[in-house]
Amino acid sequence: MTPDGPAIRRVRRAQNMSLRTLQQLTGFDRGYLSRMERGQIRRSADHRVRTIADALQVKPAAITQEEKT
């Protein structure tokens, strides 16, 4: 999946969630999450994107750049 970093950041901030909280909910390194939000991670394993979506309580489509058919 192709994560949409700015979308992840928007959703996280809209929920008043810190990056540290997202780290705790996902178990992923805060640096990794920060790089993803800045668009430095172009591809990510599907399970990682799903884990982030679950932590943010949104569908994976809300935080990915996958083309809609």
PQR file with spaces between the fields and no chain letter, atoms N, CA, C, O and H, PARSE charges and radii, in Angstrom:
ATOM       1  N    MET     1       0.843   -1.186    0.000 -0.4000 1.5000
ATOM       2  CA   MET     1       0.000    0.000    0.000 -0.0000 2.0000
ATOM       3  C    MET     1       0.880    1.238    0.000  0.5500 1.7000
ATOM       4  O    MET     1       2.006    1.227    0.498 -0.5500 1.4000
ATOM       5  N    THR     2       0.345    2.291   -0.564 -0.4000 1.5000
ATOM       6  CA   THR     2       1.052    3.562   -0.579 -0.0000 2.0000
ATOM       7  C    THR     2       0.421    4.486    0.455  0.5500 1.7000
ATOM       8  O    THR     2      -0.678    4.998    0.240 -0.5500 1.4000
ATOM       9  H    THR     2      -0.569    2.300   -0.968  0.4000 1.0000
ATOM      10  N    PRO     3       1.100    4.702    1.565 -0.5600 1.5000
ATOM      11  CA   PRO     3       0.520    5.567    2.601  0.2800 2.0000
ATOM      12  C    PRO     3       0.475    7.023    2.147  0.5500 1.7000
ATOM      13  O    PRO     3       1.379    7.498    1.460 -0.5500 1.4000
ATOM      14  N    ASP     4      -0.577    7.718    2.535 -0.4000 1.5000
ATOM      15  CA   ASP     4      -0.721    9.145    2.282 -0.0000 2.0000
ATOM      16  C    ASP     4      -0.349    9.855    3.581  0.5500 1.7000
ATOM      17  O    ASP     4      -1.195   10.081    4.447 -0.5500 1.4000
ATOM      18  H    ASP     4      -1.311    7.332    3.093  0.4000 1.0000
ATOM      19  N    GLY     5       0.926   10.201    3.700 -0.4000 1.5000
ATOM      20  CA   GLY     5       1.439   10.772    4.937 -0.0000 2.0000
ATOM      21  C    GLY     5       0.691   11.995    5.427  0.5500 1.7000
ATOM      22  O    GLY     5       0.327   12.056    6.602 -0.5500 1.4000
ATOM      23  H    GLY     5       1.613   10.017    2.997  0.4000 1.0000
ATOM      24  N    PRO     6       0.446   12.982    4.555 -0.5600 1.5000
ATOM      25  CA   PRO     6      -0.297   14.156    5.011  0.2800 2.0000
ATOM      26  C    PRO     6      -1.703   13.798    5.518  0.5500 1.7000
ATOM      27  O    PRO     6      -2.201   14.429    6.450 -0.5500 1.4000
ATOM      28  N    ALA     7      -2.339   12.799    4.916 -0.4000 1.5000
ATOM      29  CA   ALA     7      -3.664   12.376    5.382 -0.0000 2.0000
ATOM      30  C    ALA     7      -3.562   11.752    6.768  0.5500 1.7000
ATOM      31  O    ALA     7      -4.410   11.993    7.628 -0.5500 1.4000
ATOM      32  H    ALA     7      -1.934   12.286    4.158  0.4000 1.0000
ATOM      33  N    ILE     8      -2.527   10.952    6.982 -0.4000 1.5000
ATOM      34  CA   ILE     8      -2.326   10.353    8.303 -0.0000 2.0000
ATOM      35  C    ILE     8      -2.159   11.462    9.335  0.5500 1.7000
ATOM      36  O    ILE     8      -2.776   11.425   10.400 -0.5500 1.4000
ATOM      37  H    ILE     8      -1.838   10.757    6.283  0.4000 1.0000
ATOM      38  N    ARG     9      -1.327   12.444    9.019 -0.4000 1.5000
ATOM      39  CA   ARG     9      -1.101   13.562    9.946 -0.0000 2.0000
ATOM      40  C    ARG     9      -2.392   14.335   10.205  0.5500 1.7000
ATOM      41  O    ARG     9      -2.684   14.684   11.349 -0.5500 1.4000
ATOM      42  H    ARG     9      -0.826   12.474    8.154  0.4000 1.0000
ATOM      43  N    ARG    10      -3.171   14.607    9.148 -0.4000 1.5000
ATOM      44  CA   ARG    10      -4.433   15.352    9.318 -0.0000 2.0000
ATOM      45  C    ARG    10      -5.393   14.607   10.243  0.5500 1.7000
ATOM      46  O    ARG    10      -5.976   15.196   11.153 -0.5500 1.4000
ATOM      47  H    ARG    10      -2.933   14.324    8.218  0.4000 1.0000
ATOM      48  N    VAL    11      -5.549   13.313   10.002 -0.4000 1.5000
ATOM      49  CA   VAL    11      -6.471   12.521   10.824 -0.0000 2.0000
ATOM      50  C    VAL    11      -5.981   12.489   12.268  0.5500 1.7000
ATOM      51  O    VAL    11      -6.763   12.678   13.200 -0.5500 1.4000
ATOM      52  H    VAL    11      -5.076   12.834    9.262  0.4000 1.0000
ATOM      53  N    ARG    12      -4.692   12.252   12.445 -0.4000 1.5000
ATOM      54  CA   ARG    12      -4.122   12.182   13.796 -0.0000 2.0000
ATOM      55  C    ARG    12      -4.330   13.500   14.534  0.5500 1.7000
ATOM      56  O    ARG    12      -4.755   13.508   15.689 -0.5500 1.4000
ATOM      57  H    ARG    12      -4.057   12.099   11.687  0.4000 1.0000
ATOM      58  N    ARG    13      -4.036   14.600   13.875 -0.4000 1.5000
ATOM      59  CA   ARG    13      -4.188   15.913   14.517 -0.0000 2.0000
ATOM      60  C    ARG    13      -5.649   16.264   14.764  0.5500 1.7000
ATOM      61  O    ARG    13      -5.974   16.884   15.776 -0.5500 1.4000
ATOM      62  H    ARG    13      -3.691   14.594   12.937  0.4000 1.0000
ATOM      63  N    ALA    14      -6.535   15.872   13.847 -0.4000 1.5000
ATOM      64  CA   ALA    14      -7.965   16.129   14.037 -0.0000 2.0000
ATOM      65  C    ALA    14      -8.489   15.426   15.279  0.5500 1.7000
ATOM      66  O    ALA    14      -9.463   15.863   15.892 -0.5500 1.4000
ATOM      67  H    ALA    14      -6.272   15.367   13.025  0.4000 1.0000
ATOM      68  N    GLN    15      -7.833   14.333   15.640 -0.4000 1.5000
ATOM      69  CA   GLN    15      -8.229   13.584   16.831 -0.0000 2.0000
ATOM      70  C    GLN    15      -7.442   14.031   18.066  0.5500 1.7000
ATOM      71  O    GLN    15      -7.549   13.431   19.135 -0.5500 1.4000
ATOM      72  H    GLN    15      -7.043   13.978   15.142  0.4000 1.0000
ATOM      73  N    ASN    16      -6.652   15.092   17.899 -0.4000 1.5000
ATOM      74  CA   ASN    16      -5.799   15.585   18.990 -0.0000 2.0000
ATOM      75  C    ASN    16      -4.911   14.486   19.545  0.5500 1.7000
ATOM      76  O    ASN    16      -4.697   14.392   20.754 -0.5500 1.4000
ATOM      77  H    ASN    16      -6.565   15.579   17.030  0.4000 1.0000
ATOM      78  N    MET    17      -4.397   13.654   18.645 -0.4000 1.5000
ATOM      79  CA   MET    17      -3.537   12.538   19.028 -0.0000 2.0000
ATOM      80  C    MET    17      -2.086   12.916   18.747  0.5500 1.7000
ATOM      81  O    MET    17      -1.757   13.412   17.670 -0.5500 1.4000
ATOM      82  H    MET    17      -4.571   13.730   17.663  0.4000 1.0000
ATOM      83  N    SER    18      -1.239   12.678   19.718 -0.4000 1.5000
ATOM      84  CA   SER    18       0.187   12.949   19.519 -0.0000 2.0000
ATOM      85  C    SER    18       0.830   11.798   18.755  0.5500 1.7000
ATOM      86  O    SER    18       0.296   10.691   18.680 -0.5500 1.4000
ATOM      87  H    SER    18      -1.506   12.275   20.593  0.4000 1.0000
ATOM      88  N    LEU    19       1.979   12.096   18.200 -0.4000 1.5000
ATOM      89  CA   LEU    19       2.735   11.046   17.521 -0.0000 2.0000
ATOM      90  C    LEU    19       3.137    9.962   18.517  0.5500 1.7000
ATOM      91  O    LEU    19       3.181    8.781   18.172 -0.5500 1.4000
ATOM      92  H    LEU    19       2.413   12.995   18.261  0.4000 1.0000
ATOM      93  N    ARG    20       3.428   10.363   19.741 -0.4000 1.5000
ATOM      94  CA   ARG    20       3.778    9.407   20.790 -0.0000 2.0000
ATOM      95  C    ARG    20       2.603    8.442   21.073  0.5500 1.7000
ATOM      96  O    ARG    20       2.807    7.243   21.266 -0.5500 1.4000
ATOM      97  H    ARG    20       3.392   11.322   20.022  0.4000 1.0000
ATOM      98  N    THR    21       1.396    8.978   21.094 -0.4000 1.5000
ATOM      99  CA   THR    21       0.225    8.131   21.316 -0.0000 2.0000
ATOM     100  C    THR    21       0.041    7.158   20.164  0.5500 1.7000
ATOM     101  O    THR    21      -0.257    5.983   20.382 -0.5500 1.4000
ATOM     102  H    THR    21       1.230    9.952   20.937  0.4000 1.0000
ATOM     103  N    LEU    22       0.217    7.644   18.928 -0.4000 1.5000
ATOM     104  CA   LEU    22       0.112    6.756   17.773 -0.0000 2.0000
ATOM     105  C    LEU    22       1.177    5.670   17.857  0.5500 1.7000
ATOM     106  O    LEU    22       0.922    4.514   17.520 -0.5500 1.4000
ATOM     107  H    LEU    22       0.458    8.598   18.751  0.4000 1.0000
ATOM     108  N    GLN    23       2.352    6.039   18.301 -0.4000 1.5000
ATOM     109  CA   GLN    23       3.424    5.060   18.488 -0.0000 2.0000
ATOM     110  C    GLN    23       2.990    3.989   19.489  0.5500 1.7000
ATOM     111  O    GLN    23       3.185    2.797   19.248 -0.5500 1.4000
ATOM     112  H    GLN    23       2.559    6.978   18.575  0.4000 1.0000
ATOM     113  N    GLN    24       2.411    4.404   20.594 -0.4000 1.5000
ATOM     114  CA   GLN    24       1.983    3.457   21.617 -0.0000 2.0000
ATOM     115  C    GLN    24       0.868    2.542   21.110  0.5500 1.7000
ATOM     116  O    GLN    24       0.838    1.355   21.434 -0.5500 1.4000
ATOM     117  H    GLN    24       2.252    5.372   20.790  0.4000 1.0000
ATOM     118  N    LEU    25      -0.038    3.092   20.324 -0.4000 1.5000
ATOM     119  CA   LEU    25      -1.161    2.301   19.810 -0.0000 2.0000
ATOM     120  C    LEU    25      -0.738    1.304   18.740  0.5500 1.7000
ATOM     121  O    LEU    25      -1.319    0.225   18.624 -0.5500 1.4000
ATOM     122  H    LEU    25      -0.014    4.057   20.061  0.4000 1.0000
ATOM     123  N    THR    26       0.275    1.667   17.957 -0.4000 1.5000
ATOM     124  CA   THR    26       0.681    0.805   16.850 -0.0000 2.0000
ATOM     125  C    THR    26       1.880   -0.078   17.172  0.5500 1.7000
ATOM     126  O    THR    26       2.041   -1.152   16.593 -0.5500 1.4000
ATOM     127  H    THR    26       0.747    2.543   18.051  0.4000 1.0000
ATOM     128  N    GLY    27       2.721    0.379   18.097 -0.4000 1.5000
ATOM     129  CA   GLY    27       3.956   -0.341   18.385 -0.0000 2.0000
ATOM     130  C    GLY    27       5.067   -0.027   17.396  0.5500 1.7000
ATOM     131  O    GLY    27       6.129   -0.648   17.443 -0.5500 1.4000
ATOM     132  H    GLY    27       2.590    1.251   18.567  0.4000 1.0000
ATOM     133  N    PHE    28       4.836    0.940   16.492 -0.4000 1.5000
ATOM     134  CA   PHE    28       5.834    1.326   15.506 -0.0000 2.0000
ATOM     135  C    PHE    28       6.715    2.435   16.056  0.5500 1.7000
ATOM     136  O    PHE    28       6.284    3.230   16.892 -0.5500 1.4000
ATOM     137  H    PHE    28       3.974    1.445   16.454  0.4000 1.0000
ATOM     138  N    ASP    29       7.944    2.481   15.584 -0.4000 1.5000
ATOM     139  CA   ASP    29       8.894    3.501   15.980 -0.0000 2.0000
ATOM     140  C    ASP    29       8.370    4.888   15.616  0.5500 1.7000
ATOM     141  O    ASP    29       7.838    5.087   14.524 -0.5500 1.4000
ATOM     142  H    ASP    29       8.294    1.836   14.905  0.4000 1.0000
ATOM     143  N    ARG    30       8.517    5.838   16.523 -0.4000 1.5000
ATOM     144  CA   ARG    30       8.041    7.196   16.277 -0.0000 2.0000
ATOM     145  C    ARG    30       8.736    7.830   15.075  0.5500 1.7000
ATOM     146  O    ARG    30       8.107    8.574   14.322 -0.5500 1.4000
ATOM     147  H    ARG    30       8.949    5.677   17.410  0.4000 1.0000
ATOM     148  N    GLY    31      10.015    7.548   14.887 -0.4000 1.5000
ATOM     149  CA   GLY    31      10.735    8.062   13.726 -0.0000 2.0000
ATOM     150  C    GLY    31      10.153    7.535   12.428  0.5500 1.7000
ATOM     151  O    GLY    31      10.036    8.268   11.447 -0.5500 1.4000
ATOM     152  H    GLY    31      10.526    6.944   15.499  0.4000 1.0000
ATOM     153  N    TYR    32       9.786    6.252   12.427 -0.4000 1.5000
ATOM     154  CA   TYR    32       9.166    5.642   11.248 -0.0000 2.0000
ATOM     155  C    TYR    32       7.839    6.345   10.947  0.5500 1.7000
ATOM     156  O    TYR    32       7.561    6.689    9.798 -0.5500 1.4000
ATOM     157  H    TYR    32       9.880    5.656   13.225  0.4000 1.0000
ATOM     158  N    LEU    33       7.028    6.555   11.980 -0.4000 1.5000
ATOM     159  CA   LEU    33       5.735    7.209   11.786 -0.0000 2.0000
ATOM     160  C    LEU    33       5.922    8.644   11.290  0.5500 1.7000
ATOM     161  O    LEU    33       5.178    9.107   10.426 -0.5500 1.4000
ATOM     162  H    LEU    33       7.254    6.275   12.913  0.4000 1.0000
ATOM     163  N    SER    34       6.907    9.337   11.833 -0.4000 1.5000
ATOM     164  CA   SER    34       7.179   10.707   11.414 -0.0000 2.0000
ATOM     165  C    SER    34       7.608   10.755    9.950  0.5500 1.7000
ATOM     166  O    SER    34       7.145   11.604    9.188 -0.5500 1.4000
ATOM     167  H    SER    34       7.511    8.961   12.535  0.4000 1.0000
ATOM     168  N    ARG    35       8.493    9.841    9.563 -0.4000 1.5000
ATOM     169  CA   ARG    35       8.930    9.791    8.158 -0.0000 2.0000
ATOM     170  C    ARG    35       7.752    9.468    7.240  0.5500 1.7000
ATOM     171  O    ARG    35       7.652   10.008    6.138 -0.5500 1.4000
ATOM     172  H    ARG    35       8.870    9.151   10.181  0.4000 1.0000
ATOM     173  N    MET    36       6.869    8.595    7.693 -0.4000 1.5000
ATOM     174  CA   MET    36       5.697    8.254    6.887 -0.0000 2.0000
ATOM     175  C    MET    36       4.820    9.496    6.706  0.5500 1.7000
ATOM     176  O    MET    36       4.375    9.781    5.594 -0.5500 1.4000
ATOM     177  H    MET    36       6.950    8.157    8.588  0.4000 1.0000
ATOM     178  N    GLU    37       4.573   10.223    7.775 -0.4000 1.5000
ATOM     179  CA   GLU    37       3.743   11.427    7.688 -0.0000 2.0000
ATOM     180  C    GLU    37       4.359   12.480    6.770  0.5500 1.7000
ATOM     181  O    GLU    37       3.632   13.231    6.119 -0.5500 1.4000
ATOM     182  H    GLU    37       4.934    9.992    8.678  0.4000 1.0000
ATOM     183  N    ARG    38       5.669   12.543    6.712 -0.4000 1.5000
ATOM     184  CA   ARG    38       6.350   13.519    5.855 -0.0000 2.0000
ATOM     185  C    ARG    38       6.487   13.028    4.417  0.5500 1.7000
ATOM     186  O    ARG    38       7.045   13.736    3.579 -0.5500 1.4000
ATOM     187  H    ARG    38       6.259   11.934    7.241  0.4000 1.0000
ATOM     188  N    GLY    39       5.993   11.842    4.119 -0.4000 1.5000
ATOM     189  CA   GLY    39       6.030   11.322    2.758 -0.0000 2.0000
ATOM     190  C    GLY    39       7.351   10.700    2.369  0.5500 1.7000
ATOM     191  O    GLY    39       7.596   10.472    1.184 -0.5500 1.4000
ATOM     192  H    GLY    39       5.540   11.267    4.799  0.4000 1.0000
ATOM     193  N    GLN    40       8.203   10.421    3.329 -0.4000 1.5000
ATOM     194  CA   GLN    40       9.503    9.831    3.034 -0.0000 2.0000
ATOM     195  C    GLN    40       9.436    8.314    2.890  0.5500 1.7000
ATOM     196  O    GLN    40      10.390    7.687    2.431 -0.5500 1.4000
ATOM     197  H    GLN    40       8.004   10.606    4.291  0.4000 1.0000
ATOM     198  N    ILE    41       8.324    7.736    3.278 -0.4000 1.5000
ATOM     199  CA   ILE    41       8.126    6.297    3.101 -0.0000 2.0000
ATOM     200  C    ILE    41       7.054    6.135    2.032  0.5500 1.7000
ATOM     201  O    ILE    41       5.877    6.417    2.262 -0.5500 1.4000
ATOM     202  H    ILE    41       7.548    8.246    3.651  0.4000 1.0000
ATOM     203  N    ARG    42       7.479    5.679    0.866 -0.4000 1.5000
ATOM     204  CA   ARG    42       6.587    5.613   -0.305 -0.0000 2.0000
ATOM     205  C    ARG    42       5.726    4.357   -0.324  0.5500 1.7000
ATOM     206  O    ARG    42       4.588    4.393   -0.790 -0.5500 1.4000
ATOM     207  H    ARG    42       8.434    5.450    0.679  0.4000 1.0000
ATOM     208  N    ARG    43       6.253    3.259    0.173 -0.4000 1.5000
ATOM     209  CA   ARG    43       5.505    1.998    0.219 -0.0000 2.0000
ATOM     210  C    ARG    43       5.630    1.439    1.617  0.5500 1.7000
ATOM     211  O    ARG    43       6.658    1.604    2.276 -0.5500 1.4000
ATOM     212  H    ARG    43       7.179    3.230    0.551  0.4000 1.0000
ATOM     213  N    SER    44       4.599    0.790    2.058 -0.4000 1.5000
ATOM     214  CA   SER    44       4.620    0.178    3.380 -0.0000 2.0000
ATOM     215  C    SER    44       3.854   -1.131    3.293  0.5500 1.7000
ATOM     216  O    SER    44       2.945   -1.293    2.479 -0.5500 1.4000
ATOM     217  H    SER    44       3.765    0.657    1.524  0.4000 1.0000
ATOM     218  N    ALA    45       4.243   -2.054    4.150 -0.4000 1.5000
ATOM     219  CA   ALA    45       3.530   -3.333    4.185 -0.0000 2.0000
ATOM     220  C    ALA    45       2.062   -3.075    4.516  0.5500 1.7000
ATOM     221  O    ALA    45       1.738   -2.215    5.335 -0.5500 1.4000
ATOM     222  H    ALA    45       4.982   -1.923    4.811  0.4000 1.0000
ATOM     223  N    ASP    46       1.193   -3.827    3.871 -0.4000 1.5000
ATOM     224  CA   ASP    46      -0.243   -3.644    4.073 -0.0000 2.0000
ATOM     225  C    ASP    46      -0.622   -3.701    5.543  0.5500 1.7000
ATOM     226  O    ASP    46      -1.448   -2.913    6.003 -0.5500 1.4000
ATOM     227  H    ASP    46       1.457   -4.525    3.206  0.4000 1.0000
ATOM     228  N    HIS    47      -0.023   -4.628    6.286 -0.4000 1.5000
ATOM     229  CA   HIS    47      -0.408   -4.764    7.688 -0.0000 2.0000
ATOM     230  C    HIS    47      -0.030   -3.524    8.502  0.5500 1.7000
ATOM     231  O    HIS    47      -0.704   -3.204    9.481 -0.5500 1.4000
ATOM     232  H    HIS    47       0.649   -5.268    5.912  0.4000 1.0000
ATOM     233  N    ARG    48       1.029   -2.829    8.116 -0.4000 1.5000
ATOM     234  CA   ARG    48       1.408   -1.610    8.836 -0.0000 2.0000
ATOM     235  C    ARG    48       0.377   -0.500    8.606  0.5500 1.7000
ATOM     236  O    ARG    48      -0.009    0.202    9.540 -0.5500 1.4000
ATOM     237  H    ARG    48       1.577   -3.089    7.321  0.4000 1.0000
ATOM     238  N    VAL    49      -0.056   -0.352    7.370 -0.4000 1.5000
ATOM     239  CA   VAL    49      -1.061    0.673    7.066 -0.0000 2.0000
ATOM     240  C    VAL    49      -2.374    0.337    7.767  0.5500 1.7000
ATOM     241  O    VAL    49      -3.040    1.224    8.302 -0.5500 1.4000
ATOM     242  H    VAL    49       0.258   -0.922    6.610  0.4000 1.0000
ATOM     243  N    ARG    50      -2.739   -0.922    7.765 -0.4000 1.5000
ATOM     244  CA   ARG    50      -3.974   -1.322    8.454 -0.0000 2.0000
ATOM     245  C    ARG    50      -3.871   -1.076    9.962  0.5500 1.7000
ATOM     246  O    ARG    50      -4.844   -0.658   10.591 -0.5500 1.4000
ATOM     247  H    ARG    50      -2.198   -1.642    7.330  0.4000 1.0000
ATOM     248  N    THR    51      -2.710   -1.331   10.532 -0.4000 1.5000
ATOM     249  CA   THR    51      -2.517   -1.096   11.957 -0.0000 2.0000
ATOM     250  C    THR    51      -2.672    0.385   12.286  0.5500 1.7000
ATOM     251  O    THR    51      -3.296    0.742   13.285 -0.5500 1.4000
ATOM     252  H    THR    51      -1.920   -1.671   10.021  0.4000 1.0000
ATOM     253  N    ILE    52      -2.107    1.240   11.451 -0.4000 1.5000
ATOM     254  CA   ILE    52      -2.236    2.687   11.662 -0.0000 2.0000
ATOM     255  C    ILE    52      -3.690    3.103   11.496  0.5500 1.7000
ATOM     256  O    ILE    52      -4.201    3.883   12.299 -0.5500 1.4000
ATOM     257  H    ILE    52      -1.599    0.950   10.639  0.4000 1.0000
ATOM     258  N    ALA    53      -4.361    2.600   10.474 -0.4000 1.5000
ATOM     259  CA   ALA    53      -5.771    2.919   10.263 -0.0000 2.0000
ATOM     260  C    ALA    53      -6.611    2.483   11.463  0.5500 1.7000
ATOM     261  O    ALA    53      -7.484    3.224   11.914 -0.5500 1.4000
ATOM     262  H    ALA    53      -3.946    1.966    9.821  0.4000 1.0000
ATOM     263  N    ASP    54      -6.349    1.295   11.974 -0.4000 1.5000
ATOM     264  CA   ASP    54      -7.085    0.817   13.156 -0.0000 2.0000
ATOM     265  C    ASP    54      -6.859    1.740   14.346  0.5500 1.7000
ATOM     266  O    ASP    54      -7.799    2.072   15.067 -0.5500 1.4000
ATOM     267  H    ASP    54      -5.639    0.693   11.608  0.4000 1.0000
ATOM     268  N    ALA    55      -5.608    2.153   14.551 -0.4000 1.5000
ATOM     269  CA   ALA    55      -5.290    3.039   15.679 -0.0000 2.0000
ATOM     270  C    ALA    55      -5.999    4.385   15.539  0.5500 1.7000
ATOM     271  O    ALA    55      -6.420    4.982   16.530 -0.5500 1.4000
ATOM     272  H    ALA    55      -4.844    1.883   13.965  0.4000 1.0000
ATOM     273  N    LEU    56      -6.127    4.855   14.293 -0.4000 1.5000
ATOM     274  CA   LEU    56      -6.803    6.125   14.027 -0.0000 2.0000
ATOM     275  C    LEU    56      -8.315    5.960   13.887  0.5500 1.7000
ATOM     276  O    LEU    56      -9.046    6.945   13.793 -0.5500 1.4000
ATOM     277  H    LEU    56      -5.785    4.370   13.488  0.4000 1.0000
ATOM     278  N    GLN    57      -8.771    4.729   13.874 -0.4000 1.5000
ATOM     279  CA   GLN    57     -10.195    4.385   13.738 -0.0000 2.0000
ATOM     280  C    GLN    57     -10.783    4.915   12.428  0.5500 1.7000
ATOM     281  O    GLN    57     -11.863    5.506   12.398 -0.5500 1.4000
ATOM     282  H    GLN    57      -8.177    3.928   13.951  0.4000 1.0000
ATOM     283  N    VAL    58     -10.031    4.679   11.343 -0.4000 1.5000
ATOM     284  CA   VAL    58     -10.499    5.024   10.003 -0.0000 2.0000
ATOM     285  C    VAL    58     -10.252    3.823    9.085  0.5500 1.7000
ATOM     286  O    VAL    58      -9.512    2.904    9.437 -0.5500 1.4000
ATOM     287  H    VAL    58      -9.154    4.199   11.367  0.4000 1.0000
ATOM     288  N    LYS    59     -10.874    3.843    7.916 -0.4000 1.5000
ATOM     289  CA   LYS    59     -10.619    2.797    6.927 -0.0000 2.0000
ATOM     290  C    LYS    59      -9.258    3.049    6.286  0.5500 1.7000
ATOM     291  O    LYS    59      -8.850    4.202    6.150 -0.5500 1.4000
ATOM     292  H    LYS    59     -11.475    4.590    7.631  0.4000 1.0000
ATOM     293  N    PRO    60      -8.549    1.992    5.888 -0.5600 1.5000
ATOM     294  CA   PRO    60      -7.253    2.183    5.236  0.2800 2.0000
ATOM     295  C    PRO    60      -7.316    3.116    4.026  0.5500 1.7000
ATOM     296  O    PRO    60      -6.351    3.830    3.752 -0.5500 1.4000
ATOM     297  N    ALA    61      -8.421    3.122    3.308 -0.4000 1.5000
ATOM     298  CA   ALA    61      -8.549    3.999    2.131 -0.0000 2.0000
ATOM     299  C    ALA    61      -8.433    5.476    2.498  0.5500 1.7000
ATOM     300  O    ALA    61      -8.071    6.298    1.656 -0.5500 1.4000
ATOM     301  H    ALA    61      -9.205    2.542    3.531  0.4000 1.0000
ATOM     302  N    ALA    62      -8.736    5.816    3.741 -0.4000 1.5000
ATOM     303  CA   ALA    62      -8.658    7.212    4.179 -0.0000 2.0000
ATOM     304  C    ALA    62      -7.226    7.693    4.339  0.5500 1.7000
ATOM     305  O    ALA    62      -6.975    8.897    4.382 -0.5500 1.4000
ATOM     306  H    ALA    62      -9.030    5.148    4.425  0.4000 1.0000
ATOM     307  N    ILE    63      -6.275    6.750    4.428 -0.4000 1.5000
ATOM     308  CA   ILE    63      -4.884    7.151    4.669 -0.0000 2.0000
ATOM     309  C    ILE    63      -3.923    6.550    3.649  0.5500 1.7000
ATOM     310  O    ILE    63      -2.725    6.435    3.906 -0.5500 1.4000
ATOM     311  H    ILE    63      -6.478    5.772    4.393  0.4000 1.0000
ATOM     312  N    THR    64      -4.458    6.169    2.488 -0.4000 1.5000
ATOM     313  CA   THR    64      -3.598    5.641    1.432 -0.0000 2.0000
ATOM     314  C    THR    64      -3.816    6.429    0.145  0.5500 1.7000
ATOM     315  O    THR    64      -4.780    7.181    0.003 -0.5500 1.4000
ATOM     316  H    THR    64      -5.432    6.263    2.279  0.4000 1.0000
ATOM     317  N    GLN    65      -2.891    6.230   -0.777 -0.4000 1.5000
ATOM     318  CA   GLN    65      -2.971    6.881   -2.084 -0.0000 2.0000
ATOM     319  C    GLN    65      -3.372    5.878   -3.157  0.5500 1.7000
ATOM     320  O    GLN    65      -3.133    6.114   -4.341 -0.5500 1.4000
ATOM     321  H    GLN    65      -2.108    5.619   -0.661  0.4000 1.0000
ATOM     322  N    GLU    66      -3.969    4.782   -2.767 -0.4000 1.5000
ATOM     323  CA   GLU    66      -4.381    3.777   -3.738 -0.0000 2.0000
ATOM     324  C    GLU    66      -5.420    4.383   -4.674  0.5500 1.7000
ATOM     325  O    GLU    66      -6.312    5.121   -4.254 -0.5500 1.4000
ATOM     326  H    GLU    66      -4.164    4.590   -1.805  0.4000 1.0000
ATOM     327  N    GLU    67      -5.280    4.056   -5.932 -0.4000 1.5000
ATOM     328  CA   GLU    67      -6.217    4.576   -6.921 -0.0000 2.0000
ATOM     329  C    GLU    67      -7.587    3.953   -6.714  0.5500 1.7000
ATOM     330  O    GLU    67      -7.719    2.754   -6.467 -0.5500 1.4000
ATOM     331  H    GLU    67      -4.555    3.456   -6.273  0.4000 1.0000
ATOM     332  N    LYS    68      -8.599    4.799   -6.823 -0.4000 1.5000
ATOM     333  CA   LYS    68      -9.973    4.336   -6.707 -0.0000 2.0000
ATOM     334  C    LYS    68     -10.439    3.828   -8.076  0.5500 1.7000
ATOM     335  O    LYS    68     -10.182    4.453   -9.105 -0.5500 1.4000
ATOM     336  H    LYS    68      -8.492    5.773   -7.023  0.4000 1.0000
ATOM     337  N    THR    69     -11.125    2.691   -8.064 -0.4000 1.5000
ATOM     338  CA   THR    69     -11.620    2.154   -9.340 -0.0000 2.0000
ATOM     339  C    THR    69     -13.093    2.339   -9.478  0.5500 1.7000
ATOM     340  O    THR    69     -13.673    1.945  -10.489 -0.5500 1.4000
ATOM     341  H    THR    69     -11.333    2.183   -7.228  0.4000 1.0000
